[in-house]
Every structure is written in structure tokens, then in C-alpha cells.
Amino acid sequence: MPKKTWPIKHQAVETAAAEALEIRPAKVLATPDTVSSIAMNAAATPPGKDVLADLASTILGDSGSSAALDALMEATRYISEVRLLTLLKDSLLLVQKSDYEGATQKALEALRVNEKCGTAWHILAVCREKAGDIKSAFTCFEAALQLEEDNTGIANDLGRLAYQLDMHTQAEKLFRYVLGKNPDDFEVANNLASCLREVSRFEEAIALLTPFLEKDPSNGTLWNTLGTVVNAKGDLPTALLFFDEAVKFVPDDPKPWHNRGLILGALGEIDAAIHSLEAGIKRMVSPAQIEAAELAMAFCYFCKGDLMPGYRYYAARKGLHSLEGMKYITDVPALDLSQSLTGKSVFVTTEQGLGDEILFGTVLPDLLAEMGPEGHLTLAVERRLVPLYARSFPQATVIAHGTGKINGITVRHFPGMDTTRAYDGFVMLGDLLPRYRPNAQAFPRQKSFLTPDPARVAHWKAELDKLGPEPKIGLLWKSLVQHSRRDRYYSPFESWAPILRTPGAVFVNLQYGDVSEELRQAEREGLSIWNPPGIDLKQDLDDLAALCAAMDLIMGPSNATSNIAASVGTPIWILSPSNSWPTMGTDYYPWYGSARIFLTPTPGEWTPALEDMRQALIREVAAPVQALSSDDIRRQFQGVERALLMRDWAEAETQARALLRHVPDHIGAWQALATALDRQDRIPQALDAYQTALKHQPDSLDIAADLAQLAFRIGLYDMAERFYGLIVQRDPGHLMAVNYYAAALREQSKFDQAITLLQAYLSDYPKQSALWDTLGTILLAQGDADTALIFFNEAISLDNSLPARFNRACLWIEKGLLAEALPELELCLDRFSEPGNLRSVELSMAYAHLGLGNLQAGWQAYAARHMTGTPKEVHFDLPTGPLKPEEIAGKRLLLLAEQGLGDEVMFGTLVPDIIEKLGNGVLTLAVEKRLVPLFARAFPKARVLPHHTESRDGVITRSVPGLSGDSVDGWALMGDFLPLLRGDLEAFANKAPVFVPDPARVAFWKGELARQGSGPKVGLLWKSLISHSRRDRFYPPFESLAPLLGRKDLVLVNLQYGETVSEQIAAKAQGARFYTPPIDLLNDLGELSALCAALDVVIGPANASTQIAAATGVPTWFVMTPGSWTQLGSDHCPWYANARVFVTEEGQWGSLMQRVSEEIK
């Protein structure tokens, strides 16, 4: 096939085309120095390694082809700088000689001459790609594309690498951009179709390829790609037809032969599959392709039951030419398997994935028997499996292996290896299969070979017994690795519904990973799956083995969990496609005596096998169940109601679920379940239960009201609007619904509609204080504080409305009338009872006290930020307990940042003082992941980790992945130290900047900004990413920046993260020098800090970026509304010595910005 020569754009342009703006990568900044460090530390790919070999992917294009290199050489003709031209030509000559490291050095030298030369970045990208350093190549292609935005060749190459790195969204945008410029280019269409296939958008991919094949029906490459799409879709027979067409038109291309062999194998035509794979291997040059095909051959022979040839081909798994290749690092020589192993000292490592580590482990009893008591086994396993294997083989030494990257190769090493022991040889576990499993009859089908912890088995049996006397059935259904081709080997969750409806069994979730949506789906359908508490099903594998041993049966696909279950002797029923290689040519699962297999007769058709499984479950396992009588149903529901009356929400949930198992459409039970879940703050499940109850009784206004109230409380305002509107329509006199209906409209900025609604009702119900109060909140949200105050006063005059008093106090705080607000808040605090309302009042009191300079009272009230007892409370999943700030001296402290990104930075100014309090203690600091580089540079003696926050069943949880309990004595939050370390304003004095940006990057930005012109360099921000009416009034509109934009003597630097294209256009229309730096201002915060350090001043509202600027020591001018608590009663910003505060009056941002502009000399 002819190689594509891409058109080269020879000069960079000032502004990008609209299409290029769409596809511009998020992070494009790179410099010769940063790429040099990446490129030189990330090793070249070993000779012969084809890192882009993916037979199914069929991505076309080669940045290092002769035609591509000729085009790059042609591009150098337009470069007049002699030194630059010489270096680039030298680099290209070295590329042609495959000296990619030498070529890299020449390209880097060229970039030091002119780092804005797009051709130099392009050549460096080719060097790094060909050297196997894909990530650095990606960065270089990004830089090249930004400098040569119309260069479709670079865009296509960048798309190829994005595809290779599984960045399919970016790859799609890039390919679409290139195809838009070159609509007849079949190679680009091919690449885009492959990308669409990877995200399971099969119909789009087919529709894209079809016109090209109609135009050129002899294009075998496109037939092959179409075959991969249809194969991924699950239509194997049609895919085979397309691969046949590909073979016909491009018979020398090995890829269609390979893909055809894979399809034939999946269809059970094993001999034909072997013939096709052999034909592909004969045509293959790439070692990676040969290894992949040989591995497919191995699986074919296993399916035939012809195991010894299969094992010979299975050796291809050890190849190093694919991205999955792994090198095992050890000085121990290979074990001589031609000799007896009796009395030998053998070092064995497990291999492949976690499931294979268990599956192949079934040969260990054979190995130990042959070695005898005089021999010694050292076994390296995945670290999570160490306790299980060590208990099971006490005569062996069991250590953890480690996996990482060295010189671009995945390596497995053995840090716990006893180097003083003499070993007779090293062997991979799979290499023992031919010795002990030469044929299917050699599989002993042992019932178990691993031993779970008996105490934990007893624990889990006791827990499972609480669920009732029925058999406990563990359920699995998917793999964590989600992929269009892989997914068809796993049945979708909804296909398990008939089994889950089987009476006389209790189903237990054993599926690792995020299954919250599947469990919610089950609840919506009235299906019960118990989720075992206190266990991480992915990480706690020793405890998982004990849980599995306590079960009566486990059902699902073959994955790590089902293998663990089988290894401890638990019966497992495996749902598997036909022609699955682990059957080793049998009609059963020979590896385990406790395993039973249910095969799908046709790929992707799960129903027949699942029905067989369901019938077997009813016939052999499930307990017989008798239908409940009407009296039994009534008595059970009375138990539910009694639990609700006693406010025993957990018992009410248990009773309601028990009743729903027998009567799935019992409305009262669904309502009770929803209420119980709601009161336990398990919001997503409660929402589903309310919706299910409403589905069974759609005319119930009570259920609709409960659902609407919950939706409003958790911020689903569109849903709340819909249901409150329904209630008001059916019952116009339902004033509570009217009030919440208006509030839901307010939260969506539908102010006019909300005002019209309330005005109509207030004409009929003028004494309803709640309606006046809500009308006031709507006016306040619109920014009309004076009118809002009139309505709040009206509500208070009618019945001394506490909500109106609270809202009036909040209004006064916003206007800076802090002393007036405090008495109102104290009254509300005394009379409110609902936790959410109490926390809101306490937090408002904290802001008022702090804004007045009453720091001790303010910090005490500021504890309300934890929102204790509300759905907003953050729970900490940490391996140790909390420490008080007063008791940290000499301790190993985990210090957690909190609140939003800006607060993490602002509270981070406390860290030097906390380190001083620690004395000889040790600090581990957990911050938002984007801040890790900044804090690590600022505090080099601390261990800095990213924290992780997620919502689990409606509970907000923060953890620190990778933190072990034996590395810290306790934890505390940064804000916990405020009363101790910032008790008065004097405690803020003389504090040095916290962040220390990279000096090289600061120097780079100073040079870059100098090129933009003379005059002060002023960084600007003006908005928040979260935009709504109530929030927007705290941020200056872009138009108010006119006094700054009109200054021709300033170089204005756009620091605003998020979409700013319209503002950039507006600034340029005013003739402003408005420079937008080519970095990701939202995510690359280390680079942002360096950029800010190169500026003369940064101006903007208090947000994460201005906080970072101030913490870096840059003069930072905060523009604020009155009453900001962070001023702590002063006229400045005490947190930073280099910060100033400019306060607007009544939203007059224009005049404030005029004052700011006048201050810039």
C-alpha cells in the first residue's frame, strides 16, 4: 500500500482555525529541557520492538516512513536560520539511519536555537515515537500542532498516538479534524472508524466506512477494519465474511489472516482457525505480530485438547515485542526442566493476571510432591495473594513480586527475594504446565488447594447467617477491564435478573470495582443483593477467600474472584462462551473439582446458558419457598411500620426488603424502604425506591411529594420542579408544594417564572410567610438585595419566620453588615433542629465572627464546615485515627487538606507552623492531586500524596490511596490547626511564600512574556467555572475589565481557566495586548505557579488561581464583595504578605476596576 505524504504548513499562524481550536489538546506546553528529561529517562524501545503493533486496531500511518521523512526534509527548505537548518537536517539523516537517540539530541539542540519552530518539534516527535517513547512523542506532536495548526499530518500522527494511549475522545476529534480537511482520505477514515470501534460506537464506524468501500470495493484494508468493527459488535459470522474479502484483496497482508483466524476459533472451527493463523504468521515481519498470532495458535490447540503443541506456542506469552511483554529480572538461572526436581531449591514466579496466578497455581501441589521434603520452594506472587499462599504452603517461602517500567519495558522483579539462599533454578509457573498437565486426563480436579483464614471464615458465616437460613449465592458478572471486544465475554448485568428473582436464595455481591449503578438497578427492580460491608473486594483478597469459603455457591464468569473461590473449594458455576481455552478440549472445567461450566451455544447469546443455570439453582440449591398469605403479608408490614415508628431505620429497611422479596409490588413496603434509606442518608438508593413506589402507584401525591423533596435536597432541581409541578397541578392548594416549586425554579435561574407563580399565590394567600420568604430569596438571587430585604421583613412581620430571619442575616453578611447579622443567627441557632439548617447557621456565624475579627469565636463555629449529621458530611476512610492538634509533637502525622482547591492552598500557609510543632515527627501531606507537585517542592522533607474523594451510596468519603497504616500515627485536617496557630491577626505576620516554582520555568515564562511587549505584565481572572446567578455576583463581569483592557502600556495575561474564547475575541477587538498562555490553566498548577512568578501582578477574585499566585509570593490583588470572612476583620488579606484587597460597593465592578487600573503604575 502506498504511504501517505502529508501536506506541510511551513509557517506558524497567529490564530487557529475554528476546527483547530476544537481539537487543540488540553496540555500542550513543552520545552526542549522538559522533553529532554523525559526522552532521556524513558528508554528507547529494544531493537525490533514494534510498539504500535495491534492487529485488530488497524491504525494506518507511519510518521517515519520515507515519504513522511521526505516531506519533513522539504519543510526545512523554508528555514533560513543556518544553525537551525543544519541541526534539523542532521537529525533527519540520523532518523533515516534508525539512530533515534542521536536524532533526538540534534532535534533538542535545534529547539534550543528556536523553541517555536514547529518543524523541530515535529522531527523530535518522530524521533521519540520511533524510539518507543510514546508519551514524550505525544507531547512533542502536541507542541508541533499548536505551532502548525493547519498541518493535518501532525494532527493525524497525534491522533494515532492518542489512540495508542487509549485517549479515544481526543483521537476522534483529531481524526475528524483531518478528515474534514481531507474528506477522500481512506486512511484517515480507517483510523476514525477504528477509534469509534474502541468506544463501542459501531454503527457510526460502519456508516463511515461504507461509502469508501462503495467507492473502492477492492480496498482490503477497509474490509479488514470493517471486520474488526463487526467483530467487536458481536456479529462473528458477518465479520468472517469481511475478513474473507480482505484476504482476497490484500492476500499478503497478515492482519486479515490473523483476524480471520481469531473469528474461526471463536466460532469453533479450530482447524480452519489454525490454518488461517499459520497463513498470517508466514506473512508477518513484526515480532509483535508473530507473538500475538502464536498465542492465538496456543489457545486453538488448547481448545482442541492437543495440549503439548499448545504449550509450545504458549511460550509466545514471554515475548517482549508487544506492549504487554514482560521481562523477569533475576540472576537465578533458568530451571532445567529436563531433570528431576527432587531435593531442588526452586524459585517460581506466578505470571499473567491475577486469575492466572490462581489457575496455574493448581500445579504447585504437584511441584512440591516432586521436590519432596528435601527440596525448597520460593514462590513469588502478587502482593495481595501473599497471605493466602503463605498459609496454604507453610513449607514454602512466599514473597511478593513487583511490576514496573525500566527502559520502556514492563519488568517484574522480586524485592523480597532471599539473596543468601542457593537456588537450582528459576521458572515461570506456566512453564510447569507441560510437566504436570500434558493432557486433560492429567488434571486431578482437586477440590481445593488454598486455605482461607478459619477465623475469618467463621466471621463471614456468622454475618451471612444474619441474612436468613436460605443458601448464600455469590454473584459476579464482569471484568474491570472494559473494552468493546472484551465485553462480549461477560454477560450484561440485566441478563442476570431472572436468576436474581429465584426465591429461596440470598444473593451476595462479590463483584469488585464500582457496582453502585448495578446494585441500584437491582433495587429499582425489587431485586435484593447484599453488599458485604468492611471488605474491599478488589484488594482484600485473603478476606475475600474467607468470604468465598463461607458461601454455598458462586456464579459468574471466570475471573480472579471465581478462581479464588474455586481454589478454596467453594462450588463455582462458571458462565463461559463456547470454545473457551481453559476447558482444554473437555466439556467441563478441569482445573478445579468444585467447578461446573455453563456454555453459551452462540457467542453473545447468554439467555440459554443463564436459564440452564437458573433451573439448576432451583433444582439443586435454592430452599423451597411457600407463598405468603394475606395475613402473613399484613403482619410483616406491621413490623415494618413498627420499626419506622421507633425510628429504627436499619430494621425498617431489613423488614421492608424481606417483605418485598415475597411481594415485589407492595407499595407501602417501597415507601417504607425509601423513607428508611433516606433517613440513613443513602440518597441514591432512596431516590430509586421512591421512584419505584411511584411507578407502582403513579397517582400518589404523597409519594410524589417525598420524591420531590428528596430530589430538591440533593440538588436534582429539574426533577424536583417536575414533581412539584405535578403536585400543584393536581392540588393547587398544596402551598408547601407551591413554595418548593418556586424554589426549584429559582435554583435553575428561572426567576421570572418563579416570581409570576408566587405573585399569583400571594394575591390569594397574602399571610403565607413562607411564600414571602421564598420570593425574597429569588430577588436576592437576581442581585436585588434591597427588594429582597423588603420581602424578608414582610415574612418576619407575619409570624416571626425563622427561615426569613436566617435569609435576612445572610443578606446582611453579603452587604458587610456583620454585626447586624449575628443576633439573628444566634436566634436561629437556638430554635433550628434539623442538622442541615443548624450547620448552615453555624457556618454563617463563623463567617460573621471571622469577618468582624472575632477569631476565637469564629474558628469555634467554623467546625460546622464539616456538615456533621448531613449528607454533605465527609467521612474519612483512613487506616488510623484522628490526632488533636495539641498532641502532634514527635508523631508521624497525616495532614489532610480540605474544602475546595483554593482553601487547600490558603490553609496550606499553616504547614510550616505545623512542621515546627511536629518537632522530630514526620509529616505526610495529602492534597488534591493537581497540587501534589507544588506541595512536594515546597516541603521536600514531607511525603506528599494525593487524596481521593468519592460518593459511596450517597456517603462522601475521602481516602489517601497508597497510604499504609504502619506509616502514620494519626491524622488531622489543616483547618483543625486554625484556632491553635492563627488565634489572632498577629499570628499571620511575617509569613514567607509557601510555594517555590521551578526556576527554569519561571525564567522561561519571563522570556516568553518579554516577547509579548514592554510594560507591566498583569495576570487577569474574572469568573468561576461554576456559574449561576447567586454565585456570579461575587465575580466581576468581563466587561468591567474595560479600564484594564484599554491600557496599551500593559501586557495582559489570561490566567482564567475554562472556556475563554469569547473573552479573548472581545479583548482583541478592544485592541488589548491579551496573551493566552498555551498551558492547561485548570490542571497544570505547577506550571501556573511558575507563570504567575513571572508576572508583575495578578488581579482577580479569590479562587484557586489567585490563591496559588499569592502563595507563590506574587503581588496579588483580590477583588471582592463586602463582608469576606477571609479578611478576618482587617482591611487587607492576612494570609499573604504580598496581597491587597479591593472591595466593590453594591456590585459596582466597573468603578472598582478603574481604581485597580489607577494603582498599576
Secondary structure, 3 states (H helix, E strand, C coil): CCCCCCCCCCCCCCCCCHHHHHHCCCCCCCCHHHHHHHHHHCCCCCCCCCCCCCCCCCCCCCCCCHHHHHHHHHHHHHCCCHHHHHHHHHHHHHHHCCCHHHHHHHHHHHHHHCCCCHHHHHHHHHHHHHCCCHHHHHHHHHHHHHHCCCCHHHHHHHHHHHHHCCCHHHHHHHHHHHHHHCCCCHHHHHHHHHHHHHCCCHHHHHHHHHHHHHHCCCCHHHHHHHHHHHHHHCCHHHHHHHHHHHHHHCCCCHHHHHHHHHHHHHCCCHHHHHHHHHHHHHHCCCHHHHHHHHHHHHHHHHHHCCHHHHHHHHHHHHCCCCCCCEEECCCCCECCCCCCCCCCEEEEECCCCHHHHHHHHHHHHHHHHHHCCCCEEEEEECHHHHHHHHHHCCCCEEEECEEEEECCEEEEECCCCCCCCCCCEEEEHHHHHHHHCCCHHHCCCCCCCCCCCHHHHHHHHHHHHCCCCCCEEEECCCCCCCCHHHHCCCCCHHHHHHHHCCCCCEEEECCCCCCHHHHHHHHHCCCCEECCCCCCCCCCHHHHHHHHHCCCEEEECCCHHHHHHHHCCCCEEEEEECCCHHHCCCCCCCCCCCEEEEEECCCCCCHHHHHHHHHHHHHHCCCCCCCCCHHHHHHHHHHHHHHHHCCCHHHHHHHHHHHHHHCCCCHHHHHHHHHHHHHCCCHHHHHHHHHHHHHHCCCCHHHHHHHHHHHHHCCCHHHHHHHHHHHHHHCCCCHHHHHHHHHHHHHCCCHHHHHHHHHHHHHHCCCCHHHHHHHHHHHHHHCCHHHHHHHHHHHHHHHCCHHHHHHHHHHHHHCCCHHHHHHHHHHHHHHCCCHHHHHHHHHHHHHHHHHHCCHHHHHHHHHHHHCCCCCCCEEEECCCCECCHHHCCCCEEEEECCCCHHHHHHHHHHHHHHHHHHCCCEEEEEECHHHHHHHHHHCCCCEEEECEEEEECCEEEEECCCCCHHHCCEEEEHHHHHHHHCCCHHHHCCCCCCCCCCHHHHHHHHHHHHCCCCCCEEEECCCCCCCCHHHHCCCCCHHHHHHHHCCCCCEEEECCCCCCHHHHHHHHHCCCCEECCCCCCCCCHHHHHHHHHCCCEEEECCCHHHHHHHHCCCCEEEEECCCCHHHCCCCCCCCCCCEEEEECCCCCHHHHHHHHHHHCC
